[in-house]
């Protein structure tokens, strides 16, 4: 899987071409899958008439209230269930939801105050919840085989799993038959409910939670299993950044709808019970032709003429965006980035456009004070075409006094890992390949196997990883944040600033990242967050000992 070495100074400084030959084969294999440089995937076409842009109001996800705050722990409950939702105007779309809404309810947490979320599974299939970007013990990280079984679930393979643990106390132990035809002896399976506990010992940032069931993550997210989780602390609160109604969470996700207004997704098994995967035309990823923000198609939001903080998440399965804010007279507004996946930057970075891959988050400030009252600002996707070029719009409704600011210094607690701190370097290729006679997406030439240990590292070790891609691959590490050291042997790009947990690799590109594996021991993951790639083998195990 990986090439690991103890590294001296010469090795650390000279790894630029280490994977060049590997890339040649990978790029050849994937050439037919890369439609054009801006995207990786096949686009579905909706059958139902689509509404015009910038008419639906922007929904704001509800903030979930804890059911208990005793003992210094905030406790929440969420029921996963099917619900008919009005996504397109006048049309009811059956969806899988957290708490009956899409996005699911937002959890707001304080740094250092533990959170426990009890999930109840009333869906027709097993589920797993992963808090993306969260620093959690392995038992609460949402490993893909740590299933929560629904009532009366019968394993389609009808085999019992030896060694798996059933914590539910409601009958026999059952595991999961995945695409790889194998079992996970370490899986911890519950029935109906599971508690996920998060210490919240991490920097303030925007996280998100989503389904992470092995082989079926992509269709589960597509059907609606995604929600926001925000971590705050006193230091961030004191900065004076836009807040209250001037702080807007924006979950961007593309979808497609069939002739009846149901979600359209090309699953080989629409029941999501037995056969994973998608139709051949969508092996590289599933793209929709409707852009949703907070669950509404191409919405509009009224704002006052002051700075606004936009907490942006790309929750799409495979679609990449390059966002810009454009007035109706063609002016581009500055996007002042103040935070990345894992929290505040050291100092702000100003962009004219901002690329964002699946699962990435960016914290940006936009000053609507430079737009006259009555003016409009469109958020445009420079990588889109036709209807997918528009994302949403803001209408400047009134003047107001702006009490916010963007300070020159934002955060002092960013890690300062150096190459000389690294104990080893590892090389990984992310590329298309063959898996059990069919198409797969591989890391280091291997598809995911929950029974195999791919990377073992010691708690507290600093490592440098070099990643190389054939087509677009947003690579996500569980548990830890990292810094981007280089791209294809050159300096990181401006949007690589800060602490990240997902790095977007473009076709043929390589990147070096550095991280420290701290927090907890146990089994975690790293994988591509193109959700279709993930389901078709592009995951690997990370064991921290």
C-alpha positions in Angstrom: 0.0 0.0 0.0 2.6 2.6 1.0 6.3 3.1 0.7 7.6 3.9 4.2 11.1 5.1 5.1 12.9 6.6 8.0 13.9 10.0 6.5 17.0 12.0 6.6 17.3 15.5 5.3 18.2 14.5 1.8 15.2 12.1 1.5 12.7 14.7 2.8 13.9 17.4 0.4 14.2 15.1 -2.6 10.9 13.2 -3.0 9.6 15.3 -5.9 9.6 12.6 -8.6 9.2 9.5 -6.5 5.9 8.5 -8.0 6.3 9.7 -11.6 6.3 6.2 -13.1 3.3 5.2 -11.0 1.4 8.1 -12.4 1.9 7.1 -16.0 -0.1 3.9 -15.7 -2.7 5.5 -13.5 -3.3 8.4 -16.0 -3.6 6.0 -18.9 -6.2 3.9 -17.1 -8.3 6.8 -16.2 -8.1 8.8 -19.4 -11.5 7.8 -20.6 -13.1 8.6 -17.2 -11.8 12.2 -17.1 -14.5 14.0 -19.1 -12.7 17.4 -19.0 -10.3 19.0 -16.6 -13.1 20.6 -14.5 -14.9 17.5 -13.4 -14.7 13.8 -12.8 -18.0 12.0 -13.2 -21.1 11.6 -15.3 -24.0 14.0 -15.0 -27.6 12.9 -14.6 -30.5 14.8 -16.2 -33.6 15.5 -14.3 -37.0 14.5 -15.8 -39.2 16.9 -13.8 -39.4 20.6 -14.8 -36.9 22.6 -12.8 -37.7 25.9 -11.2 -36.0 29.2 -12.2 -33.0 30.3 -10.2 -33.0 32.8 -7.4 -36.7 32.5 -6.3 -36.7 30.0 -3.5 -35.7 31.5 -0.1 -32.5 30.2 1.5 -33.5 27.8 4.3 -31.4 28.0 7.5 -31.0 24.6 9.2 -32.5 24.4 12.6 -30.2 24.2 15.6 -30.8 21.1 17.7 -31.4 21.5 21.4 -29.8 19.0 23.8 -32.2 16.7 25.6 -29.8 16.9 28.6 -26.8 19.0 29.8 -26.2 17.2 33.1 -22.7 16.2 34.2 -21.0 18.7 31.9 -22.1 16.7 28.7 -24.5 17.9 26.1 -26.7 15.0 25.0 -28.7 15.0 21.8 -31.0 12.5 20.1 -31.5 12.2 16.3 -33.8 9.8 14.5 -32.8 8.6 11.1 -36.1 8.2 9.1 -37.7 8.5 5.7 -39.7 11.7 5.1 -41.3 13.4 2.1 -39.8 16.9 1.7 -40.5 19.7 -0.6 -37.2 20.3 -2.3 -38.6 21.4 -5.7 -41.6 23.8 -5.4 -44.8 22.0 -5.2 -43.2 18.5 -5.4 -42.8 16.0 -2.5 -39.6 14.1 -2.7 -39.1 11.0 -0.4 -35.8 11.3 1.3 -33.7 9.7 4.1 -33.2 12.2 6.8 -31.7 13.0 10.1 -34.7 14.2 12.2 -37.0 14.7 9.2 -35.1 17.5 7.5 -32.5 18.0 4.8 -29.9 19.1 5.8 -30.3 17.5 9.2 -30.4 19.7 12.3 -27.2 21.6 13.2 -25.4 20.8 16.4 -23.6 23.7 18.0 -20.9 22.7 20.5 -18.4 24.5 22.7 -14.7 23.6 22.6 -13.9 21.4 25.6 -17.5 20.5 26.4 -18.2 16.9 25.5 -21.2 16.0 23.3 -23.0 12.7 23.0 -25.4 12.1 20.1 -27.8 9.1 20.3 -28.8 8.0 16.8 -32.0 5.9 16.3 -32.1 4.0 13.0 -35.6 3.8 11.5 -34.4 3.5 8.0 -34.8 0.3 6.0 -31.1 -0.4 5.9 -28.1 -0.3 8.3 -26.4 3.0 8.9 -23.2 4.4 10.3 -22.6 8.1 11.3 -19.2 9.8 10.8 -18.5 13.3 12.2 -16.3 14.5 9.4 -13.4 16.5 10.8 -14.2 15.4 14.3 -11.5 14.3 16.8 -13.2 11.3 18.4 -12.3 8.0 19.9 -12.3 5.2 17.3 -15.5 3.8 18.8 -17.3 7.0 17.8 -15.6 7.7 14.5 -18.1 5.8 12.4 -16.0 3.0 11.0 -17.9 1.7 7.9 -18.7 -1.7 9.4 -19.7 -0.5 12.8 -23.4 -0.7 11.8 -26.6 0.4 13.5 -29.1 -2.3 12.2 -32.8 -1.4 11.7 -35.6 -3.4 13.3 -36.1 -6.8 11.8 -33.0 -6.5 9.6 -31.8 -9.7 8.0 -28.4 -9.9 6.5 -28.8 -10.6 2.8 -26.0 -13.1 2.9 -27.8 -15.0 5.7 -24.4 -15.8 7.3 -23.4 -15.1 10.8 -20.3 -13.1 11.5 -17.9 -14.7 13.9 -16.0 -12.2 16.0 -18.3 -9.2 15.4 -19.8 -7.6 18.5 -23.5 -6.9 18.9 -23.9 -4.3 21.5 -27.7 -4.0 21.1 -28.7 -7.1 23.1 -31.5 -7.8 20.7 -30.8 -11.1 19.1 -28.1 -12.7 17.0 -24.9 -10.9 15.8 -25.0 -9.9 12.2 -22.3 -8.3 10.1 -22.2 -6.9 6.7 -21.6 -8.5 3.3 -19.8 -5.9 1.3 -18.7 -5.6 -2.3 -15.4 -7.2 -1.4 -17.2 -10.4 -0.2 -15.5 -10.4 3.1 -16.3 -9.8 6.8 -14.8 -7.6 9.4 -14.1 -9.5 12.6 -13.6 -6.2 14.5 -16.9 -4.7 13.6 -19.1 -3.4 16.5 -22.7 -3.8 15.5 -25.7 -2.4 17.4 -29.4 -2.7 16.9 -31.7 0.4 16.5 -29.5 2.8 18.5 -26.0 3.9 19.1 -24.3 6.6 21.1 -21.6 8.6 19.5 -19.4 10.6 21.9 -17.3 13.5 21.0 -14.9 15.1 23.5 -14.8 18.4 21.4 -11.1 18.9 22.3 -10.5 20.6 19.0 -10.3 24.0 17.4 -13.5 25.8 16.6 -14.7 25.0 13.1 -17.5 23.8 10.8 -17.8 20.0 10.8 -20.5 17.9 9.2 -22.0 14.5 9.9 -23.0 12.0 7.3 -23.6 8.3 6.7 -20.5 6.2 6.3 -21.9 2.7 5.7 -19.4 0.5 3.8 -20.2 0.2 0.1 -23.3 2.5 0.3 -22.0 5.8 1.5 -22.7 7.6 -1.8 -26.4 6.8 -2.3 -27.1 7.3 1.4 -25.7 10.9 1.4 -27.5 11.5 -2.0 -30.8 10.5 -0.3 -30.2 13.1 2.4 -28.1 11.8 5.3 -26.0 14.9 6.0 -26.0 17.7 8.6 -23.8 20.4 10.1 -21.9 20.4 13.4 -20.3 23.7 14.5 -17.6 24.0 17.2 -17.2 27.4 18.9 -14.9 28.9 21.6 -14.4 32.1 23.5 -11.3 33.2 21.6 -13.1 33.0 18.2 -16.1 34.8 19.7 -13.9 37.7 20.7 -12.5 38.4 17.2 -15.5 40.4 16.1 -16.2 38.4 12.9 -19.7 38.7 11.5 -22.2 36.8 13.7 -25.8 36.2 14.4 -27.9 36.7 11.2 -24.7 37.7 9.4 -23.2 34.3 9.8 -24.6 31.8 7.3 -24.0 28.1 7.0 -24.2 27.1 3.3 -24.3 23.4 2.5 -23.9 23.1 -1.3 -25.0 19.8 -2.9 -26.0 18.8 -6.4 -28.9 16.3 -7.0 -31.1 15.1 -9.9 -34.8 14.2 -10.0 -36.8 11.7 -12.0 -40.1 12.3 -13.9 -42.0 12.1 -10.6 -39.8 14.4 -8.5 -38.1 11.5 -6.7 -34.3 11.7 -6.3 -32.6 10.1 -9.3 -29.5 8.0 -8.6 -28.0 5.2 -10.8 -27.6 2.5 -8.1 -27.2 -1.1 -9.3 -29.4 -2.0 -6.4 -31.9 0.7 -5.6 -32.8 -1.0 -2.3 -29.2 -0.5 -1.1 -29.3 -3.9 0.5 -27.1 -6.2 -1.5 -25.2 -5.0 -4.6 -23.2 -1.8 -4.3 -22.1 0.4 -7.1 -23.5 2.5 -9.9 -24.2 2.1 -13.6 -21.1 2.1 -15.8 -21.6 5.7 -17.2 -21.2 7.0 -13.6 -18.3 5.0 -12.3 -16.1 8.1 -12.0 -18.8 9.9 -9.9 -22.4 11.0 -9.9 -23.2 14.6 -10.8 -26.6 16.2 -10.6 -28.1 19.0 -12.7 -29.8 20.8 -9.7 -27.7 22.8 -7.3 -29.1 22.9 -3.8 -28.0 25.2 -1.0 -29.3 24.1 2.4 -31.7 21.9 0.6 -33.2 24.6 -1.7 -32.6 24.8 -5.5 -30.7 27.9 -6.5 -32.0 30.0 -3.5 -31.8 33.7 -2.8 -31.2 35.3 0.5 -31.8 38.9 1.6 -28.9 40.6 3.4 -28.1 43.9 4.9 -25.3 46.0 3.4 -22.6 44.7 5.8 -20.0 42.0 6.0 -21.3 38.4 6.2 -19.5 35.3 7.2 -20.3 32.4 4.9 -19.5 28.9 6.3 -19.4 26.9 3.0 -19.5 23.1 2.8 -19.3 21.1 -0.4 -21.6 18.2 0.4 -21.8 16.9 -3.2 -20.8 13.4 -4.0 -18.4 14.2 -6.8 -19.0 17.7 -8.1 -16.2 20.3 -7.7 -17.0 24.0 -7.6 -14.9 27.2 -8.2 -17.0 29.8 -6.5 -17.0 33.5 -7.2 -19.3 36.3 -6.0 -20.4 38.5 -8.9 -22.7 41.6 -9.0 -25.2 42.1 -11.7 -22.9 44.7 -13.3 -20.1 42.2 -13.5 -17.9 43.1 -10.5 -16.3 40.3 -8.6 -16.3 40.7 -4.8 -13.4 39.6 -2.7 -13.8 36.3 -0.8 -11.8 36.9 2.3 -10.9 33.4 3.7 -10.7 33.3 7.5 -10.9 29.6 8.0 -10.3 26.1 6.5 -11.5 22.6 7.2 -10.0 22.6 10.7 -10.6 26.1 11.8 -9.3 29.6 11.6 -6.2 30.6 9.6 -3.3 32.5 11.2 -4.1 35.5 8.9 -6.8 36.2 6.3 -6.3 35.3 2.7 -8.2 37.1 -0.1 -9.4 35.3 -3.2 -11.3 36.4 -6.3 -12.6 32.8 -6.7 -12.4 29.8 -4.4 -12.2 26.1 -5.6 -13.9 23.7 -3.3 -13.9 19.9 -3.6 -16.4 17.4 -2.1 -16.2 17.5 1.8 -14.0 20.6 1.9 -15.1 23.6 4.0 -14.2 27.2 3.7 -14.9 30.1 6.1 -15.1 33.3 4.1 -16.2 36.9 4.7 -18.0 38.8 1.9 -18.6 42.6 2.3 -22.1 43.4 0.9 -21.5 47.0 2.0 -19.9 47.7 -1.4 -23.2 46.8 -3.2 -26.0 49.4 -3.5 -29.3 48.7 -1.8 -31.4 46.7 -4.3 -28.4 45.2 -5.9 -27.8 41.5 -6.3 -24.7 39.3 -5.8 -24.7 35.9 -7.5 -22.6 33.0 -6.3 -21.4 31.4 -9.5 -19.6 28.1 -10.1 -16.9 28.7 -12.7 -16.6 25.0 -13.3 -20.3 24.6 -14.1 -22.2 25.1 -17.4 -25.9 25.8 -18.1 -28.0 25.5 -14.9 -25.0 24.2 -12.9 -23.1 27.5 -13.3 -25.5 29.2 -10.9 -25.4 28.4 -7.2 -27.4 31.0 -5.3 -27.8 34.8 -4.9 -27.9 37.5 -2.3 -30.1 40.5 -2.6 -29.0 43.6 -0.7 -32.2 44.8 1.0 -31.2 47.6 3.3 -28.3 49.6 4.8 -27.0 49.0 8.3 -24.2 49.8 10.6 -21.4 47.2 10.4 -20.0 46.4 13.8 -18.0 43.4 12.5 -14.3 43.3 11.5 -11.8 40.9 10.0 -8.7 41.2 12.2 -5.2 40.9 10.8 -4.4 38.1 13.3 -7.0 35.3 13.6 -5.4 32.4 15.5 -2.3 31.6 17.4 -2.9 27.9 18.0 -2.0 26.5 14.6 0.5 23.6 14.7 4.0 24.4 13.5 5.2 20.9 12.3 8.4 21.0 10.3 9.8 18.4 7.8 12.6 17.8 10.3 10.0 16.6 12.9 8.8 13.8 10.6 9.7 10.3 11.6 8.8 8.8 8.2 7.4 9.5 4.8 4.7 7.5 3.0 3.8 7.5 -0.7 0.2 6.7 -1.9 -1.2 6.6 -5.4 -5.0 7.2 -5.9 -6.0 5.7 -9.3 -8.5 3.6 -11.2 -7.9 -0.2 -11.4 -9.5 -3.6 -11.5 -11.2 -5.0 -8.5 -12.6 -8.6 -8.4 -13.0 -8.6 -12.1 -14.7 -5.2 -12.3 -13.9 -1.5 -12.1 -12.5 -0.2 -8.9 -10.8 2.8 -7.4 -7.6 1.9 -5.6 -5.1 3.3 -3.1 -1.6 2.0 -3.7 -3.0 -0.5 -6.1 -5.3 -2.2 -3.5 -9.0 -1.9 -2.9 -10.3 -1.4 0.7 -10.3 -4.4 3.0 -11.4 -3.9 6.6 -9.4 -6.9 7.7 -6.1 -5.5 6.4 -3.9 -3.1 8.2 -2.6 -0.6 5.6 -0.8 2.0 7.8 0.3 1.6 11.3 1.8 4.6 13.2 2.6 5.5 16.7 0.5 7.9 18.7 2.3 11.3 18.6 4.4 10.6 15.5 4.7 13.3 12.8 4.7 12.0 9.2 4.9 13.4 5.7 2.6 11.8 3.1 2.9 12.2 -0.6 -0.3 11.7 -2.5 -0.7 11.4 -6.3 -3.9 11.2 -8.4 -5.0 10.1 -11.8 -8.2 12.1 -11.9 -9.8 14.3 -9.3 -9.5 12.8 -5.8 -10.4 14.8 -2.6 -8.4 12.9 -0.1 -9.7 12.9 3.5 -7.9 11.8 6.7 -10.0 10.8 9.7 -9.1 12.1 13.2 -6.3 14.5 12.4 -5.8 17.8 10.5 -2.8 18.4 8.3 -1.0 21.1 6.5 -0.3 21.1 2.7 3.4 21.4 2.1 3.6 21.4 -1.7 1.7 20.6 -4.9 3.6 18.8 -7.7 6.8 20.0 -6.2 5.8 23.6 -6.0 4.4 25.9 -3.3 0.9 25.2 -2.0 -1.9 27.2 -3.6 -3.5 30.2 -1.7 -6.6 28.1 -0.8 -4.3 25.5 0.9 -3.7 27.8 3.8 -4.5 26.7 7.4 -5.2 23.3 8.9 -7.2 20.9 6.6 -8.6 17.4 6.7 -9.4 17.1 3.0 -7.0 18.0 0.1 -8.2 18.2 -3.4 -5.9 16.5 -5.9 -6.5 17.6 -9.5 -5.9 15.2 -12.5 -2.2 14.1 -12.6 -1.4 16.2 -9.5 0.6 15.2 -6.4 0.6 16.9 -3.0 2.7 16.6 0.2 0.9 16.9 3.5 2.3 16.8 7.1 0.4 15.8 10.2 0.8 14.6 13.7 -1.2 11.5 14.7 -2.4 12.5 18.1 -5.6 12.3 20.1 -6.5 8.6 20.3 -5.4 5.1 19.5 -7.4 2.8 17.4 -8.5 2.1 13.8 -9.3 5.0 11.6 -9.5 5.6 7.8 -8.2 7.7 5.0 -10.0 7.7 1.7 -11.2 9.6 -1.4 -14.2 11.7 -0.7 -15.6 11.3 -4.1 -18.3 9.2 -2.6 -18.6 6.8 -5.6 -14.8 6.3 -5.5 -15.0 5.6 -1.8 -17.8 3.0 -2.3 -15.8 1.3 -5.0 -12.7 0.6 -2.9 -10.8 3.9 -2.5 -10.4 3.6 1.3 -7.6 2.4 3.5 -7.1 1.6 7.2 -5.0 3.8 9.5 -4.1 2.1 12.8 -2.7 4.3 15.6 -0.9 2.4 18.3 
